[in-house]
Each structure stands twice: as C-alpha cells, then as structure tokens.
Amino acid sequence: MSCVERGVYGLPVDKLVDIINYLGCSADEIFVDVIDKGVITKASILSERISELPVEEQERILDIIDALVVSAKKK
C-alpha cells in the first residue's frame, strides 16, 4: 500500500472501488482535496453536517460563515 501512496505503483480501478466501498464513503469524499470541484463537495458535506445540529447552533455557524464571506469579498 505504501508504494501506491508514494506513487510508485498505480491502483487498478476495481481495487479503488473495493476500498471506497469497504470504507463506506463516496469517491467524492476520498478525492475532495485533490479534484477541481472538491470545494463543492466539501461545502455539501459541511451543509449536511450543519443540518444535523440544533437550530441555534446552525444559525450561529451560518452567521460566522456569512461574516467570513463578507470579509473575503472586501479583499
């Protein structure tokens, strides 16, 4: 496995699918940090996690995110 991690050997697609299925996650979750559209996937995952919180916590988190977006747009 370390040879795959170091890029010495490639991983056949069927083995990659087996690993993803074993982990019980999606390919998007595995590749979220390396694919071009990973930010969209990450936002979706965070949205789902936030929706599981109590409403008061959801509002607090969304207020913080909104403030960060406003600050980023000023740059």
C-alpha positions as CSV (number, residue, x, y, z in Angstrom):
1,M,0.0,0.0,0.0
2,S,2.8,2.4,0.7
3,C,4.0,2.0,-2.9
4,V,0.6,3.3,-4.0
5,E,0.7,6.2,-1.5
6,R,4.1,7.2,-2.8
7,G,3.0,7.0,-6.4
8,V,5.4,4.1,-7.3
9,Y,2.6,1.9,-8.4
10,G,-0.9,2.8,-9.7
11,L,-4.0,1.3,-8.2
12,P,-6.4,-0.6,-10.5
13,V,-9.8,1.0,-10.6
14,D,-11.6,-2.1,-9.4
15,K,-9.3,-2.2,-6.3
16,L,-10.0,1.5,-5.7
17,V,-13.7,0.8,-5.9
18,D,-13.3,-2.1,-3.4
19,I,-11.5,0.2,-1.0
20,I,-14.1,3.0,-1.3
21,N,-16.9,0.5,-0.8
22,Y,-15.2,-1.0,2.2
23,L,-14.8,2.4,3.8
24,G,-18.5,3.1,3.2
25,C,-17.9,6.5,1.7
26,S,-18.2,8.1,-1.8
27,A,-15.4,8.7,-4.3
28,D,-16.1,12.5,-3.8
29,E,-15.2,12.2,-0.2
30,I,-12.0,10.4,-0.9
31,F,-10.9,12.9,-3.6
32,V,-12.4,16.0,-2.1
33,D,-9.0,17.6,-1.6
34,V,-7.5,16.8,-5.0
35,I,-10.3,17.3,-7.5
36,D,-11.1,20.6,-9.1
37,K,-14.7,20.5,-7.9
38,G,-13.7,19.4,-4.4
39,V,-14.8,22.7,-2.9
40,I,-18.4,22.0,-4.0
41,T,-18.3,18.5,-2.4
42,K,-16.8,19.8,0.8
43,A,-19.5,22.5,1.0
44,S,-22.2,19.9,0.6
45,I,-20.7,17.7,3.3
46,L,-20.5,20.6,5.7
47,S,-24.0,21.6,4.9
48,E,-25.2,18.1,5.7
49,R,-23.2,18.1,9.0
50,I,-24.6,21.5,10.0
51,S,-28.2,20.5,9.3
52,E,-27.8,17.8,12.0
53,L,-27.2,20.4,14.7
54,P,-29.8,22.2,16.8
55,V,-31.2,25.2,15.0
56,E,-29.5,27.7,17.3
57,E,-26.1,26.2,16.5
58,Q,-26.9,26.1,12.8
59,E,-27.7,29.9,12.9
60,R,-24.5,30.6,14.9
61,I,-22.4,28.7,12.4
62,L,-24.1,30.3,9.4
63,D,-23.6,33.8,10.9
64,I,-19.9,33.1,11.2
65,I,-19.7,31.8,7.6
66,D,-21.6,34.8,6.4
67,A,-19.1,37.2,8.2
68,L,-16.2,35.3,6.6
69,V,-17.7,35.6,3.1
70,V,-18.3,39.3,3.6
71,S,-14.7,39.8,4.8
72,A,-13.3,37.7,1.8
73,K,-15.3,39.8,-0.7
74,K,-13.7,43.0,0.7
75,K,-10.2,41.8,-0.1
